[in-house]
């Protein structure tokens, strides 16, 4: 059976971006994640996934959102080989005054 785990509105204060002010001051990013996986003798521990995503943002200080997405995809697939697909959205709600910007990416491992 295929199940879906969802993590919504994970908020992380971190250094991310290429502009000088983004490298000097932390800003909020919001992560939304969905993982399809085969349930059997293994399960996805959402608390562990949240912790790993938070650690990744804080330790890596990514230049681009794309870098963060690629790193998180690689880490999750390596840690949880039974994941079948991942959809991830990373938003920067405070970078512009009149909107929230971000990137969404979907990858299937079948």
C-alpha positions as CSV (number, residue, x, y, z in Angstrom):
1,X,0.0,0.0,0.0
2,X,1.1,3.5,-0.8
3,X,0.8,6.1,1.9
4,X,1.5,9.9,1.9
5,X,3.1,11.8,4.8
6,X,2.6,15.5,4.8
7,X,4.5,18.2,6.7
8,X,2.9,21.6,6.3
9,X,4.2,25.1,7.2
10,X,7.4,24.1,8.8
11,X,9.0,27.4,9.7
12,X,12.8,27.7,9.9
13,X,14.9,30.8,10.6
14,X,18.1,30.5,8.6
15,X,20.6,32.1,6.3
16,X,19.6,31.5,2.7
17,X,20.0,33.6,-0.4
18,X,22.7,35.2,-2.6
19,X,22.2,38.9,-1.7
20,X,24.5,40.5,0.9
21,X,21.7,41.2,3.4
22,X,20.5,37.6,3.1
23,X,23.9,36.3,4.0
24,X,24.2,38.6,7.0
25,X,20.7,38.1,8.6
26,X,18.6,35.1,9.0
27,X,15.1,35.0,7.4
28,X,12.1,32.8,7.7
29,X,11.6,30.0,5.2
30,X,8.5,27.8,5.1
31,X,8.7,24.2,4.0
32,X,5.8,22.0,2.8
33,X,6.6,18.4,2.0
34,X,4.7,15.3,0.8
35,X,6.3,11.9,0.6
36,X,4.6,8.8,-0.9
37,X,6.0,5.6,0.6
38,X,5.3,1.9,0.8
39,X,4.1,1.0,4.2
40,X,5.3,-2.3,5.5
41,X,7.9,-3.1,8.1
42,X,9.2,0.4,7.8
43,X,7.5,3.8,8.3
44,X,8.4,7.4,7.9
45,X,9.1,9.2,11.1
46,X,7.8,12.7,10.5
47,X,9.6,14.1,13.6
48,X,12.9,12.8,12.3
49,X,12.2,14.2,8.9
50,X,11.4,17.6,10.4
51,X,14.6,17.5,12.5
52,X,16.7,16.6,9.5
53,X,15.2,19.4,7.3
54,X,15.8,22.0,10.1
55,X,19.4,20.8,10.6
56,X,20.0,21.0,6.9
57,X,18.9,24.6,6.6
58,X,20.7,25.8,9.6
59,X,24.0,24.0,8.9
60,X,24.2,24.4,5.1
61,X,23.2,28.1,4.8
62,X,22.1,27.5,1.2
63,X,22.7,30.1,-1.5
64,X,19.6,29.2,-3.5
65,X,16.3,27.5,-2.8
66,X,17.2,25.0,-5.6
67,X,20.3,24.0,-3.6
68,X,18.1,23.4,-0.5
69,X,15.6,21.3,-2.5
70,X,18.4,19.2,-4.1
71,X,20.1,18.6,-0.7
72,X,16.8,17.6,1.0
73,X,15.8,15.3,-1.7
74,X,19.1,13.5,-1.7
75,X,19.2,13.3,2.1
76,X,15.6,11.9,2.4
77,X,16.0,9.3,-0.4
78,X,19.3,8.1,1.2
79,X,17.9,7.9,4.7
80,X,14.5,6.4,3.6
81,X,15.1,4.3,0.5
82,X,11.4,3.2,0.5
83,X,10.2,6.7,-0.4
84,X,8.5,6.5,-3.9
85,X,8.1,10.3,-4.5
86,X,8.7,13.6,-2.9
87,X,7.0,16.9,-3.5
88,X,8.6,19.8,-1.7
89,X,7.8,23.5,-1.6
90,X,10.1,26.1,-0.1
91,X,8.7,29.6,0.4
92,X,10.4,32.9,1.5
93,X,7.5,34.8,2.9
94,X,9.3,37.9,4.1
95,X,11.8,38.7,1.2
96,X,9.3,40.9,-0.7
97,X,6.8,43.2,0.9
98,X,3.8,42.4,-1.3
99,X,4.0,38.6,-1.9
100,X,5.5,35.3,-0.9
101,X,8.0,33.7,-3.3
102,X,9.3,30.2,-3.5
103,X,9.8,27.1,-5.5
104,X,8.0,23.7,-5.7
105,X,9.6,20.5,-7.0
106,X,8.3,17.0,-7.5
107,X,10.4,13.9,-8.0
108,X,9.3,10.3,-8.5
109,X,11.7,7.5,-7.7
110,X,9.9,4.7,-9.6
